[in-house]
Amino acid sequence: MASSELQKRAIYFLGFVALLTAVLIFFPSDETIFSYTATQLGLQVLADGSLATLAGQKPTMMGDTTISLVVNVLRIVKILLWMTVVVTIVRFVFYSITKALYRNGAPGEVSSLLQTVISVIIYIVSFFIIFQTQFPGVQLAPLFTGSTIIGIVVGLALQDTLGNLFAGLALQADQPFQVGDVVIISGRGEGVVEMVSWRGVKIRTFQNKLLVISNSVLGKETIEVAPKDNLNAKAVFFNTLYSHSPTRTIQFVREAVRQVDNVSKKMRPVVRIRNLGDNGIDFEVKYWLDDYTIQHDTDALIRQRIWYVFQREKIDFAYPTRTLHIEPKPVEAAPDEVVNNIAEHLNRIPIFNPLSDEEIERLANASTSRVYAPGEAIVRAGQVGNSMFVIIRGSVKVQITENDYQKTVNTLAEDDFFGEMSLLTGEPRSASVIAIVETQVLRIDKNGLKPILEANPELVGVISELIEERKMALTKEVAKSDELEISPKKGAITSIRKFFGLQ
């Protein structure tokens, strides 16, 4: 389609230029026009080129003026014809170049402006050349001098306009933003770029108003650009009370944000703790938009979804300190109920099977509950310890260092335990234990177990046998996985008595 249109224009161009050229070729010369006009006025041209009447007398002034006027008018017609040829050639050449360079779209503002400037320069130079061929006796130097003075005056009068022009050329060359991009101009507003020209930029604000800024002013401003073909990020902030689990909150909010329209599926939303504030935990939701021009609508929808998630999951927003918020005191479990719950978990631990119910209850009273975040280390390899841990809820992974790499050798869940050798013998931790999810553990230390062993020394022998059996089983499992044969250590009863100071 474009090729056929270019061919059609080329035919029209060649025909028109050929016609004008033929007219100029067969156009009568100045001498012919001069002689013909003199004959029509009853005059004759002498050998030296002067005019005289048929009687040989000097012609009247009117005759000379009439002949000069006719000749000059015809010269001007020739100038116009030549300029028509030049304009036709220039326009066709630029049309062909534009079609070749911009086959899939319209030329940019800078291309159109550059084309206009070059065309004007060619027209001016061509005019002066053609003019000099027709009027060689006319001196153009005074005209240039006068034009310079006029140019200075006009330049001062059009200082702002020229400033916009050159600033527009700089913006068009750099192209910091395109039509359809969202821009934020400090102190002036934000919106969607609707038009970029050599004079200024038109921006449609989010209040549906039109903001027009000249290029000379825009070139001095700091501009924040959100390109239309880019995944641009936004952030929404909220907070919760300290009594709510951050891991649980992050999980629910992230899933809610992912389902919101206009939130890009290419990037996973990020929900993270922004600050531990005076009133509660401050969170930030970072997400990426498919269409940045409706960012405010998307922000509002995300805040709405967060509110509904909090209502469903019984999560409370943090109230400002200036607001008096009175809430009913949460019903706490009775101390006996807490101890019984801990004792129930301890009864499931094999090494505490020899203990009586009374001793289990004493150990439960001496134990403490702790909660660890996902990825947080509960114990680290090589640390000196005197406590063990029982998992109440959650799960952990046991890691050892192998060739500068943390290798996971086991995973433990609810009612599993670890660290018993450090509790009973004071040995350094042989492995690191990392929480996989939010994990609650029960910590049993030396001071809680020592009174029980002192009151019942026979328990040392029974517990030491259970420890030896557990170490043997774990050692065989490790040896099997590593294809090595490892012998367990003996003498656990001696180590226990020595560590607790028992006779």
MIRO-178395 format. One record per residue (C-alpha): residue number from 0; chain; x, y, z. Coordinates in steps of 0.001 Angstrom, whole numbers, plus 500000, padded with zeros to 6 digits. Example, Ala and Ser with C-alpha at 12.3 -4.5 7.8 and 13.67 -1.06 7.14 Angstrom:
// residues 2
[0; 'A'; [512300; 495500; 507800]]
[1; 'A'; [513670; 498940; 507140]]
END
This chain:
// residues 503
[0; 'A'; [500000; 500000; 500000]]
[1; 'A'; [502722; 502452; 500979]]
[2; 'A'; [504851; 501425; 497982]]
[3; 'A'; [501988; 501992; 495510]]
[4; 'A'; [501264; 505405; 497039]]
[5; 'A'; [504940; 506365; 496692]]
[6; 'A'; [504979; 505238; 493065]]
[7; 'A'; [501833; 507266; 492338]]
[8; 'A'; [503371; 510375; 493886]]
[9; 'A'; [506578; 509804; 491948]]
[10; 'A'; [504619; 509767; 488663]]
[11; 'A'; [502795; 512983; 489585]]
[12; 'A'; [506089; 514560; 490617]]
[13; 'A'; [507899; 513669; 487395]]
[14; 'A'; [504985; 514856; 485262]]
[15; 'A'; [504681; 518173; 487091]]
[16; 'A'; [508439; 518867; 487053]]
[17; 'A'; [508623; 517968; 483353]]
[18; 'A'; [505793; 520376; 482595]]
[19; 'A'; [507409; 523232; 484526]]
[20; 'A'; [510779; 522526; 482923]]
[21; 'A'; [509212; 522635; 479462]]
[22; 'A'; [507552; 525968; 480279]]
[23; 'A'; [510868; 527395; 481462]]
[24; 'A'; [512748; 526089; 478434]]
[25; 'A'; [510309; 527601; 475965]]
[26; 'A'; [509824; 530745; 478018]]
[27; 'A'; [510824; 533795; 475858]]
[28; 'A'; [514124; 535434; 476691]]
[29; 'A'; [514480; 538975; 477960]]
[30; 'A'; [515675; 540211; 474533]]
[31; 'A'; [512656; 538729; 472782]]
[32; 'A'; [510268; 540235; 475309]]
[33; 'A'; [512080; 543582; 475075]]
[34; 'A'; [511894; 543706; 471262]]
[35; 'A'; [508288; 542531; 471120]]
[36; 'A'; [507123; 545094; 473685]]
[37; 'A'; [509006; 547915; 471911]]
[38; 'A'; [507387; 546986; 468581]]
[39; 'A'; [503950; 547021; 470143]]
[40; 'A'; [504622; 550519; 471507]]
[41; 'A'; [505838; 551838; 468102]]
[42; 'A'; [509493; 551864; 469090]]
[43; 'A'; [512628; 550386; 467597]]
[44; 'A'; [515711; 548866; 469214]]
[45; 'A'; [518956; 550392; 468005]]
[46; 'A'; [522245; 548530; 467550]]
[47; 'A'; [523560; 549688; 470924]]
[48; 'A'; [520387; 548352; 472645]]
[49; 'A'; [518784; 551751; 473189]]
[50; 'A'; [515250; 552649; 472160]]
[51; 'A'; [514094; 555223; 469619]]
[52; 'A'; [510914; 556134; 467833]]
[53; 'A'; [510398; 555142; 464206]]
[54; 'A'; [511344; 558734; 463310]]
[55; 'A'; [514650; 558279; 465156]]
[56; 'A'; [513736; 560460; 468110]]
[57; 'A'; [514198; 559654; 471813]]
[58; 'A'; [511184; 557760; 473254]]
[59; 'A'; [509029; 559174; 475990]]
[60; 'A'; [509583; 558244; 479667]]
[61; 'A'; [506314; 556309; 479692]]
[62; 'A'; [507560; 554026; 476931]]
[63; 'A'; [510769; 553163; 478812]]
[64; 'A'; [508835; 552539; 482043]]
[65; 'A'; [506286; 550321; 480336]]
[66; 'A'; [508926; 548143; 478682]]
[67; 'A'; [510943; 547835; 481961]]
[68; 'A'; [507788; 546892; 483867]]
[69; 'A'; [506855; 544162; 481385]]
[70; 'A'; [510383; 542710; 481423]]
[71; 'A'; [510584; 542730; 485263]]
[72; 'A'; [507151; 541156; 485616]]
[73; 'A'; [508136; 538316; 483300]]
[74; 'A'; [511417; 537867; 485244]]
[75; 'A'; [509416; 537580; 488478]]
[76; 'A'; [507186; 534978; 486794]]
[77; 'A'; [510310; 532983; 485894]]
[78; 'A'; [511543; 533255; 489508]]
[79; 'A'; [508211; 531918; 490748]]
[80; 'A'; [508319; 529054; 488259]]
[81; 'A'; [511860; 528108; 489299]]
[82; 'A'; [510907; 528296; 492995]]
[83; 'A'; [507921; 526046; 492279]]
[84; 'A'; [510320; 523481; 490807]]
[85; 'A'; [512617; 523733; 493853]]
[86; 'A'; [509737; 523398; 496344]]
[87; 'A'; [508321; 520398; 494467]]
[88; 'A'; [511703; 518620; 494406]]
[89; 'A'; [512417; 519313; 498103]]
[90; 'A'; [508989; 518173; 499254]]
[91; 'A'; [509137; 514968; 497214]]
[92; 'A'; [512646; 514142; 498448]]
[93; 'A'; [511662; 514648; 502102]]
[94; 'A'; [508461; 512661; 501564]]
[95; 'A'; [510456; 509738; 500132]]
[96; 'A'; [513012; 509861; 502969]]
[97; 'A'; [510247; 509986; 505614]]
[98; 'A'; [508454; 507011; 504089]]
[99; 'A'; [511686; 505026; 504031]]
[100; 'A'; [512633; 505820; 507649]]
[101; 'A'; [509189; 505640; 509249]]
[102; 'A'; [507452; 502792; 507503]]
[103; 'A'; [505515; 501664; 510593]]
[104; 'A'; [504480; 505017; 512046]]
[105; 'A'; [504393; 508777; 511800]]
[106; 'A'; [507594; 510809; 512143]]
[107; 'A'; [508366; 512314; 515516]]
[108; 'A'; [508144; 515964; 516433]]
[109; 'A'; [511894; 516458; 516146]]
[110; 'A'; [511933; 514931; 512633]]
[111; 'A'; [509165; 517238; 511417]]
[112; 'A'; [510839; 520281; 512922]]
[113; 'A'; [514233; 519363; 511438]]
[114; 'A'; [512641; 518821; 508045]]
[115; 'A'; [511009; 522255; 508188]]
[116; 'A'; [514253; 523991; 509173]]
[117; 'A'; [516266; 522336; 506378]]
[118; 'A'; [513540; 523071; 503832]]
[119; 'A'; [513450; 526770; 504762]]
[120; 'A'; [517244; 527025; 504423]]
[121; 'A'; [517136; 525381; 500962]]
[122; 'A'; [514314; 527700; 499869]]
[123; 'A'; [516177; 530834; 500993]]
[124; 'A'; [519446; 529821; 499301]]
[125; 'A'; [517627; 528817; 496101]]
[126; 'A'; [515670; 532063; 496032]]
[127; 'A'; [518799; 534194; 496283]]
[128; 'A'; [520550; 532196; 493539]]
[129; 'A'; [517563; 532395; 491184]]
[130; 'A'; [517014; 536046; 492006]]
[131; 'A'; [520622; 536902; 491142]]
[132; 'A'; [520314; 535155; 487757]]
[133; 'A'; [517312; 537287; 486859]]
[134; 'A'; [518421; 540546; 488475]]
[135; 'A'; [522224; 540519; 488409]]
[136; 'A'; [522417; 544275; 488900]]
[137; 'A'; [520652; 544238; 492275]]
[138; 'A'; [523105; 544247; 495217]]
[139; 'A'; [522047; 541896; 498022]]
[140; 'A'; [524699; 542976; 500593]]
[141; 'A'; [522605; 545906; 501926]]
[142; 'A'; [519670; 543509; 502178]]
[143; 'A'; [521739; 541099; 504312]]
[144; 'A'; [522883; 543954; 506544]]
[145; 'A'; [519321; 545087; 507076]]
[146; 'A'; [518219; 541499; 507674]]
[147; 'A'; [520871; 541101; 510382]]
[148; 'A'; [519583; 544111; 512265]]
[149; 'A'; [516006; 542934; 511856]]
[150; 'A'; [517029; 539433; 513019]]
[151; 'A'; [518557; 540838; 516213]]
[152; 'A'; [515408; 542792; 516969]]
[153; 'A'; [513167; 539825; 516220]]
[154; 'A'; [515421; 537492; 518251]]
[155; 'A'; [515131; 539701; 521337]]
[156; 'A'; [511373; 539929; 520896]]
[157; 'A'; [511056; 536148; 520506]]
[158; 'A'; [513486; 535218; 523281]]
[159; 'A'; [510956; 533082; 525194]]
[160; 'A'; [509693; 531436; 522023]]
[161; 'A'; [513216; 530537; 520907]]
[162; 'A'; [513964; 529258; 524424]]
[163; 'A'; [510989; 526915; 524150]]
[164; 'A'; [512134; 525854; 520687]]
[165; 'A'; [515669; 524858; 521720]]
[166; 'A'; [514483; 523307; 524984]]
[167; 'A'; [511955; 521340; 522935]]
[168; 'A'; [514693; 520159; 520590]]
[169; 'A'; [516747; 518984; 523591]]
[170; 'A'; [513760; 517142; 525072]]
[171; 'A'; [512919; 515542; 521746]]
[172; 'A'; [516519; 514411; 521294]]
[173; 'A'; [516771; 512907; 524812]]
[174; 'A'; [513148; 511673; 524878]]
[175; 'A'; [512963; 511288; 528683]]
[176; 'A'; [509259; 510468; 528366]]
[177; 'A'; [506707; 509521; 525722]]
[178; 'A'; [503024; 510158; 525158]]
[179; 'A'; [501163; 507867; 527578]]
[180; 'A'; [503853; 507882; 530294]]
[181; 'A'; [503013; 509005; 533816]]
[182; 'A'; [505202; 511891; 534984]]
[183; 'A'; [505532; 513566; 538371]]
[184; 'A'; [506884; 517127; 538293]]
[185; 'A'; [508013; 518390; 541663]]
[186; 'A'; [505794; 521179; 542935]]
[187; 'A'; [503583; 521211; 539834]]
[188; 'A'; [501645; 517972; 539709]]
[189; 'A'; [501455; 514537; 538140]]
[190; 'A'; [499519; 512947; 535322]]
[191; 'A'; [499640; 511271; 531924]]
[192; 'A'; [501538; 512889; 529040]]
[193; 'A'; [499079; 513715; 526247]]
[194; 'A'; [501216; 515733; 523824]]
[195; 'A'; [504854; 516722; 523370]]
[196; 'A'; [505653; 519567; 520966]]
[197; 'A'; [508442; 522069; 520367]]
[198; 'A'; [506587; 524617; 522500]]
[199; 'A'; [505657; 522577; 525570]]
[200; 'A'; [504088; 519487; 527103]]
[201; 'A'; [500438; 518804; 527867]]
[202; 'A'; [499745; 516583; 530875]]
[203; 'A'; [496339; 515194; 531842]]
[204; 'A'; [496253; 515149; 535647]]
[205; 'A'; [494457; 512498; 537679]]
[206; 'A'; [491805; 515137; 538455]]
[207; 'A'; [491130; 515237; 534658]]
[208; 'A'; [492618; 518720; 534368]]
[209; 'A'; [495030; 519763; 531649]]
[210; 'A'; [498476; 520916; 532819]]
[211; 'A'; [500446; 522810; 530142]]
[212; 'A'; [504136; 523477; 530825]]
[213; 'A'; [506507; 525232; 528418]]
[214; 'A'; [509706; 523453; 527452]]
[215; 'A'; [511925; 526224; 528830]]
[216; 'A'; [510336; 525746; 532269]]
[217; 'A'; [510244; 521952; 531993]]
[218; 'A'; [513966; 521805; 531235]]
[219; 'A'; [514717; 523221; 534694]]
[220; 'A'; [512467; 520820; 536642]]
[221; 'A'; [513115; 517442; 538215]]
[222; 'A'; [510842; 514930; 536484]]
[223; 'A'; [509959; 511446; 537756]]
[224; 'A'; [508867; 509200; 534885]]
[225; 'A'; [506879; 505952; 534982]]
[226; 'A'; [507110; 504581; 531397]]
[227; 'A'; [503931; 503029; 530018]]
[228; 'A'; [505733; 499897; 528754]]
[229; 'A'; [507486; 499228; 532059]]
[230; 'A'; [506491; 497361; 535227]]
[231; 'A'; [506347; 500223; 537726]]
[232; 'A'; [506212; 499485; 541451]]
[233; 'A'; [503993; 501056; 544106]]
[234; 'A'; [503781; 500670; 547879]]
[235; 'A'; [500880; 500652; 550332]]
[236; 'A'; [501405; 500841; 554090]]
[237; 'A'; [499416; 499405; 557008]]
[238; 'A'; [500007; 498294; 560586]]
[239; 'A'; [498915; 495643; 563085]]
[240; 'A'; [499046; 495111; 566806]]
[241; 'A'; [502125; 493472; 568287]]
[242; 'A'; [499981; 490571; 569457]]
[243; 'A'; [499488; 489275; 565898]]
[244; 'A'; [501965; 486982; 564163]]
[245; 'A'; [503947; 488826; 561415]]
[246; 'A'; [504376; 485622; 559409]]
[247; 'A'; [500645; 484938; 559401]]
[248; 'A'; [499847; 488558; 558483]]
[249; 'A'; [502352; 488590; 555598]]
[250; 'A'; [500958; 485336; 554201]]
[251; 'A'; [497327; 486511; 554154]]
[252; 'A'; [498065; 490003; 552804]]
[253; 'A'; [500358; 488750; 550025]]
[254; 'A'; [497716; 486292; 548797]]
[255; 'A'; [495033; 489007; 548846]]
[256; 'A'; [497182; 491485; 546897]]
[257; 'A'; [498028; 488918; 544214]]
[258; 'A'; [494321; 488611; 543353]]
[259; 'A'; [493772; 492360; 542825]]
[260; 'A'; [493136; 493538; 539256]]
[261; 'A'; [495978; 495501; 537610]]
[262; 'A'; [498584; 493902; 539914]]
[263; 'A'; [501104; 492271; 537583]]
[264; 'A'; [501286; 488482; 537634]]
[265; 'A'; [504900; 488671; 536426]]
[266; 'A'; [506223; 489912; 539781]]
[267; 'A'; [505322; 488482; 543164]]
[268; 'A'; [504103; 491126; 545649]]
[269; 'A'; [506433; 491770; 548567]]
[270; 'A'; [505025; 492198; 552072]]
[271; 'A'; [507609; 493104; 554693]]
[272; 'A'; [507997; 494752; 558081]]
[273; 'A'; [508779; 498420; 557585]]
[274; 'A'; [509205; 499461; 561192]]
[275; 'A'; [508475; 498467; 564776]]
[276; 'A'; [506412; 501514; 565640]]
[277; 'A'; [505120; 502986; 568880]]
[278; 'A'; [501625; 501618; 568348]]
[279; 'A'; [502286; 498386; 566482]]
[280; 'A'; [504120; 496687; 563639]]
[281; 'A'; [504321; 498830; 560477]]
[282; 'A'; [504125; 496864; 557220]]
[283; 'A'; [504810; 497724; 553579]]
[284; 'A'; [503189; 496084; 550536]]
[285; 'A'; [505251; 496500; 547369]]
[286; 'A'; [503615; 495457; 544114]]
[287; 'A'; [503978; 496056; 540370]]
[288; 'A'; [501300; 497525; 538084]]
[289; 'A'; [500256; 496552; 534563]]
[290; 'A'; [498737; 500008; 533969]]
[291; 'A'; [500326; 502768; 536038]]
[292; 'A'; [497773; 505367; 534933]]
[293; 'A'; [495190; 503878; 537341]]
[294; 'A'; [497598; 503554; 540245]]
[295; 'A'; [495383; 505403; 542737]]
[296; 'A'; [492403; 503158; 542023]]
[297; 'A'; [494598; 500104; 542544]]
[298; 'A'; [495956; 501502; 545829]]
[299; 'A'; [492408; 502013; 547084]]
[300; 'A'; [491376; 498491; 546085]]
[301; 'A'; [494392; 496967; 547842]]
[302; 'A'; [493589; 498844; 551064]]
[303; 'A'; [490030; 497568; 550816]]
[304; 'A'; [491174; 493964; 550383]]
[305; 'A'; [493520; 494257; 553372]]
[306; 'A'; [490621; 495449; 555541]]
[307; 'A'; [488486; 492469; 554554]]
[308; 'A'; [491361; 490042; 555131]]
[309; 'A'; [491850; 491453; 558618]]
[310; 'A'; [488131; 491069; 559357]]
[311; 'A'; [488103; 487432; 558253]]
[312; 'A'; [491317; 486439; 560022]]
[313; 'A'; [490661; 488438; 563220]]
[314; 'A'; [493717; 490674; 562739]]
[315; 'A'; [493523; 494136; 564312]]
[316; 'A'; [494963; 497415; 563060]]
[317; 'A'; [497157; 499346; 565494]]
[318; 'A'; [495422; 502368; 566996]]
[319; 'A'; [497228; 505726; 567272]]
[320; 'A'; [498545; 506618; 570700]]
[321; 'A'; [496353; 509736; 570735]]
[322; 'A'; [493273; 507513; 570692]]
[323; 'A'; [492168; 505877; 573940]]
[324; 'A'; [491432; 502301; 572977]]
[325; 'A'; [489958; 500106; 575695]]
[326; 'A'; [489656; 496458; 574844]]
[327; 'A'; [488614; 493532; 576995]]
[328; 'A'; [491442; 491667; 578613]]
[329; 'A'; [492039; 488408; 576746]]
[330; 'A'; [491119; 485289; 578602]]
[331; 'A'; [494361; 483673; 579663]]
[332; 'A'; [494717; 480020; 580377]]
[333; 'A'; [494936; 479088; 584025]]
[334; 'A'; [498455; 478319; 585325]]
[335; 'A'; [497440; 474752; 586066]]
[336; 'A'; [496159; 474330; 582532]]
[337; 'A'; [499426; 475680; 581083]]
[338; 'A'; [501502; 473347; 583229]]
[339; 'A'; [499310; 470372; 582336]]
[340; 'A'; [499715; 471178; 578626]]
[341; 'A'; [503507; 471325; 578987]]
[342; 'A'; [503518; 468140; 581047]]
[343; 'A'; [501532; 466419; 578325]]
[344; 'A'; [504232; 467236; 575773]]
[345; 'A'; [507017; 466126; 578151]]
[346; 'A'; [505316; 462772; 578708]]
[347; 'A'; [505742; 462110; 574982]]
[348; 'A'; [509546; 462495; 575180]]
[349; 'A'; [511210; 459051; 575483]]
[350; 'A'; [514104; 460176; 577712]]
[351; 'A'; [511612; 461474; 580311]]
[352; 'A'; [509623; 458226; 580474]]
[353; 'A'; [511388; 457161; 583726]]
[354; 'A'; [510132; 460327; 585496]]
[355; 'A'; [507043; 460155; 587696]]
[356; 'A'; [504026; 462412; 587205]]
[357; 'A'; [505197; 464605; 590071]]
[358; 'A'; [508673; 464931; 588570]]
[359; 'A'; [507202; 465711; 585115]]
[360; 'A'; [505099; 468469; 586710]]
[361; 'A'; [508156; 469921; 588488]]
[362; 'A'; [510063; 469885; 585173]]
[363; 'A'; [507119; 471547; 583396]]
[364; 'A'; [507065; 474369; 585967]]
[365; 'A'; [510782; 474976; 585387]]
[366; 'A'; [510464; 475032; 581556]]
[367; 'A'; [509991; 478140; 579399]]
[368; 'A'; [508189; 478596; 576065]]
[369; 'A'; [509828; 480449; 573154]]
[370; 'A'; [508721; 481367; 569603]]
[371; 'A'; [511135; 481639; 566630]]
[372; 'A'; [510595; 483197; 563196]]
[373; 'A'; [511060; 481272; 559913]]
[374; 'A'; [514746; 481007; 559086]]
[375; 'A'; [515852; 481966; 562605]]
[376; 'A'; [518482; 479776; 564299]]
[377; 'A'; [517397; 478168; 567572]]
[378; 'A'; [520857; 476722; 568269]]
[379; 'A'; [524093; 476857; 566300]]
[380; 'A'; [526787; 474221; 565910]]
[381; 'A'; [529720; 474651; 568304]]
[382; 'A'; [527825; 476688; 570898]]
[383; 'A'; [528211; 475671; 574514]]
[384; 'A'; [524787; 474769; 575884]]
[385; 'A'; [523077; 473377; 578949]]
[386; 'A'; [519515; 473061; 577637]]
[387; 'A'; [517339; 471008; 575320]]
[388; 'A'; [514235; 471901; 573299]]
[389; 'A'; [510882; 470221; 572657]]
[390; 'A'; [508864; 471353; 569593]]
[391; 'A'; [505322; 472410; 570567]]
[392; 'A'; [504282; 473539; 567068]]
[393; 'A'; [506031; 474192; 563764]]
[394; 'A'; [509033; 472408; 562273]]
[395; 'A'; [512838; 472767; 562145]]
[396; 'A'; [515733; 471516; 560053]]
[397; 'A'; [518986; 470126; 561434]]
[398; 'A'; [522074; 471242; 559537]]
[399; 'A'; [525777; 470379; 559673]]
[400; 'A'; [528688; 472030; 557878]]
[401; 'A'; [530105; 469959; 555041]]
[402; 'A'; [532722; 471483; 552711]]
[403; 'A'; [531672; 475031; 553657]]
[404; 'A'; [528078; 474129; 552830]]
[405; 'A'; [525163; 473809; 555271]]
[406; 'A'; [523783; 470315; 554683]]
[407; 'A'; [520337; 469436; 556053]]
[408; 'A'; [520505; 465987; 557690]]
[409; 'A'; [517115; 465834; 559390]]
[410; 'A'; [513745; 467576; 559763]]
[411; 'A'; [511872; 467634; 563084]]
[412; 'A'; [508227; 468446; 563791]]
[413; 'A'; [505796; 468652; 566739]]
[414; 'A'; [506787; 466606; 569846]]
[415; 'A'; [510286; 465994; 568449]]
[416; 'A'; [513199; 467177; 570596]]
[417; 'A'; [516869; 468115; 570198]]
[418; 'A'; [519831; 469287; 572284]]
[419; 'A'; [519467; 466574; 574964]]
[420; 'A'; [523243; 465875; 575057]]
[421; 'A'; [523991; 469513; 575843]]
[422; 'A'; [521380; 469417; 578636]]
[423; 'A'; [522683; 466200; 580213]]
[424; 'A'; [526440; 466395; 579602]]
[425; 'A'; [527172; 470014; 578649]]
[426; 'A'; [528595; 468998; 575251]]
[427; 'A'; [528802; 471747; 572586]]
[428; 'A'; [526057; 471720; 569979]]
[429; 'A'; [526875; 469220; 567247]]
[430; 'A'; [524558; 470780; 564656]]
[431; 'A'; [522585; 473938; 563904]]
[432; 'A'; [518804; 473862; 564207]]
[433; 'A'; [516873; 476365; 562026]]
[434; 'A'; [513132; 477082; 562174]]
[435; 'A'; [511426; 476292; 558857]]
[436; 'A'; [508148; 478011; 559768]]
[437; 'A'; [507126; 479978; 562823]]
[438; 'A'; [508010; 477505; 565576]]
[439; 'A'; [507202; 477345; 569303]]
[440; 'A'; [509582; 475320; 571441]]
[441; 'A'; [509806; 474368; 575103]]
[442; 'A'; [513225; 475097; 576641]]
[443; 'A'; [514430; 472809; 579463]]
[444; 'A'; [517683; 473873; 581112]]
[445; 'A'; [520091; 472357; 583628]]
[446; 'A'; [518709; 474242; 586614]]
[447; 'A'; [515241; 472785; 586038]]
[448; 'A'; [516443; 469158; 585759]]
[449; 'A'; [519139; 469174; 588483]]
[450; 'A'; [516790; 469121; 591543]]
[451; 'A'; [514952; 466132; 590070]]
[452; 'A'; [518167; 464142; 589565]]
[453; 'A'; [519461; 465060; 593009]]
[454; 'A'; [516239; 463809; 594606]]
[455; 'A'; [516244; 460591; 592563]]
[456; 'A'; [519857; 459584; 591664]]
[457; 'A'; [518662; 456264; 590169]]
[458; 'A'; [517183; 458194; 587258]]
[459; 'A'; [520703; 458958; 585999]]
[460; 'A'; [521324; 455341; 585070]]
[461; 'A'; [517975; 454902; 583330]]
[462; 'A'; [518265; 458161; 581401]]
[463; 'A'; [521857; 457383; 580395]]
[464; 'A'; [520758; 454047; 578888]]
[465; 'A'; [518042; 455799; 576871]]
[466; 'A'; [520572; 458392; 575724]]
[467; 'A'; [523002; 455657; 574620]]
[468; 'A'; [520248; 453910; 572650]]
[469; 'A'; [519211; 457170; 570962]]
[470; 'A'; [522825; 458039; 570075]]
[471; 'A'; [523367; 454545; 568676]]
[472; 'A'; [520292; 454820; 566456]]
[473; 'A'; [521227; 458310; 565224]]
[474; 'A'; [524839; 457270; 564628]]
[475; 'A'; [523802; 454274; 562541]]
[476; 'A'; [521504; 456487; 560454]]
[477; 'A'; [524260; 459007; 559806]]
[478; 'A'; [526771; 456254; 559042]]
[479; 'A'; [524348; 454677; 556602]]
[480; 'A'; [523702; 457950; 554771]]
[481; 'A'; [527407; 458776; 554635]]
[482; 'A'; [528492; 455156; 553922]]
[483; 'A'; [530766; 455357; 556958]]
[484; 'A'; [530923; 453225; 560084]]
[485; 'A'; [530922; 455353; 563235]]
[486; 'A'; [531024; 453984; 566799]]
[487; 'A'; [528932; 455806; 569424]]
[488; 'A'; [530564; 457289; 572480]]
[489; 'A'; [530292; 455392; 575762]]
[490; 'A'; [530157; 456506; 579345]]
[491; 'A'; [527100; 458786; 579222]]
[492; 'A'; [526282; 458049; 582907]]
[493; 'A'; [529698; 459316; 583999]]
[494; 'A'; [529321; 462495; 581958]]
[495; 'A'; [525849; 463160; 583354]]
[496; 'A'; [526937; 462695; 586988]]
[497; 'A'; [529969; 464906; 586472]]
[498; 'A'; [527977; 467664; 584697]]
[499; 'A'; [525266; 467794; 587406]]
[500; 'A'; [527748; 467338; 590287]]
[501; 'A'; [526198; 464069; 591493]]
[502; 'A'; [528016; 461440; 593521]]
END
